[in-house]
Amino acid sequence: MSFVFRLLLKYAVIAIALYAALRFVDGLTFDGDTLAFLTITAVFWLINSLLRPVVKLLSLPLIILTFGLFTLVINIGLFWLTIWLSDVWGLGLHSAGPVPTIIGAVVVGVVSTALNWLVD
């Protein structure tokens, strides 16, 4: 597979995972258009690609101490950051509070992991 195709495939996986979270989690809403959704997907993709490795490296002792459960906290934080940036930039992704954000992060994580297993 070419590099560009793999990037597009990863982007599609994130888009599907975000769509699943919006569809199945009460309290997560999206009131934008298709371009806004694709922009949110790109923002989430960039956050996960650039910030996630740094945060995981810096929190490695906590990840080891909690037997990997701290990665869930990292996922929730990065998802919350995406929602916050979407709100600041007026892209239309909103959360009704911390519970939908937590559940949404779990849904995105589970769906993207399952799809990545199928794709790889």
C-alpha positions as CSV (number, residue, x, y, z in Angstrom):
1,M,0.0,0.0,0.0
2,S,1.2,3.5,-0.8
3,F,1.9,6.0,1.9
4,V,-0.9,8.4,0.7
5,F,-3.4,5.6,0.6
6,R,-2.6,4.5,4.2
7,L,-3.0,8.1,5.4
8,L,-6.3,8.4,3.7
9,L,-7.4,5.1,5.2
10,K,-6.4,6.2,8.7
11,Y,-8.4,9.4,8.1
12,A,-11.4,7.5,7.0
13,V,-11.2,5.3,10.1
14,I,-11.2,8.4,12.4
15,A,-14.1,9.8,10.5
16,I,-16.1,6.6,10.9
17,A,-15.2,6.4,14.6
18,L,-16.3,10.1,15.2
19,Y,-19.5,9.5,13.3
20,A,-20.2,6.4,15.4
21,A,-19.7,8.4,18.6
22,L,-22.0,11.2,17.3
23,R,-24.6,8.6,16.4
24,F,-24.6,6.5,19.5
25,V,-23.7,8.8,22.4
26,D,-26.4,11.0,23.8
27,G,-25.0,14.4,24.6
28,L,-22.6,14.6,21.7
29,T,-24.0,16.8,19.0
30,F,-22.9,18.1,15.7
31,D,-24.6,21.0,13.9
32,G,-22.2,21.8,11.1
33,D,-21.9,20.8,7.5
34,T,-19.8,18.1,5.8
35,L,-16.8,20.4,5.4
36,A,-16.9,21.2,9.2
37,F,-17.1,17.4,9.9
38,L,-14.1,16.7,7.7
39,T,-12.2,19.6,9.4
40,I,-13.0,18.2,12.8
41,T,-11.8,14.8,11.6
42,A,-8.5,16.4,10.4
43,V,-8.1,18.2,13.7
44,F,-8.6,15.0,15.7
45,W,-6.2,13.1,13.4
46,L,-3.5,15.8,13.8
47,I,-4.0,15.8,17.6
48,N,-3.7,12.0,17.8
49,S,-0.7,12.0,15.4
50,L,1.3,14.8,16.9
51,L,0.2,15.2,20.6
52,R,-0.6,11.7,21.6
53,P,3.0,10.3,21.3
54,V,4.4,13.2,23.3
55,V,1.7,12.9,26.0
56,K,2.2,9.1,26.2
57,L,5.9,9.5,26.5
58,L,5.7,12.1,29.3
59,S,3.1,10.0,31.2
60,L,4.8,6.7,30.8
61,P,5.4,6.2,34.5
62,L,1.6,6.7,35.1
63,I,0.8,4.3,32.3
64,I,3.1,1.7,33.8
65,L,1.8,2.3,37.3
66,T,-1.9,1.9,36.2
67,F,-1.1,-1.1,33.9
68,G,-2.1,1.0,30.9
69,L,-5.4,2.4,32.1
70,F,-4.0,5.9,32.1
71,T,-4.1,5.7,28.3
72,L,-7.9,6.0,28.7
73,V,-7.4,9.3,30.5
74,I,-5.1,10.4,27.6
75,N,-7.8,9.5,25.0
76,I,-10.5,11.4,26.9
77,G,-8.2,14.4,27.2
78,L,-7.4,14.4,23.5
79,F,-11.1,14.0,22.6
80,W,-12.0,16.8,24.9
81,L,-9.3,19.0,23.3
82,T,-10.9,18.2,19.9
83,I,-14.3,19.2,21.2
84,W,-13.0,22.4,22.7
85,L,-11.1,23.4,19.5
86,S,-14.2,22.7,17.5
87,D,-16.2,25.0,19.8
88,V,-13.6,27.7,19.6
89,W,-13.4,27.6,15.9
90,G,-17.2,27.2,15.4
91,L,-17.1,23.8,13.7
92,G,-20.2,22.5,15.4
93,L,-19.1,19.6,17.6
94,H,-20.5,20.0,21.1
95,S,-20.6,17.9,24.3
96,A,-23.3,18.3,27.0
97,G,-20.8,17.6,29.7
98,P,-18.0,15.3,30.9
99,V,-20.0,12.1,30.8
100,P,-20.8,12.3,27.0
101,T,-17.2,13.3,26.4
102,I,-15.9,10.2,28.3
103,I,-18.3,7.8,26.6
104,G,-17.6,9.4,23.2
105,A,-13.8,9.0,23.7
106,V,-14.4,5.3,24.6
107,V,-16.6,4.8,21.5
108,V,-14.1,6.5,19.3
109,G,-11.3,4.4,20.8
110,V,-13.1,1.1,20.4
111,V,-14.4,1.7,16.9
112,S,-11.0,3.0,15.6
113,T,-9.2,0.1,17.2
114,A,-11.6,-2.4,15.6
115,L,-11.4,-0.8,12.2
116,N,-7.6,-0.5,12.4
117,W,-7.4,-4.2,13.1
118,L,-9.5,-4.9,10.0
119,V,-7.5,-2.4,7.8
120,D,-4.0,-3.5,8.9
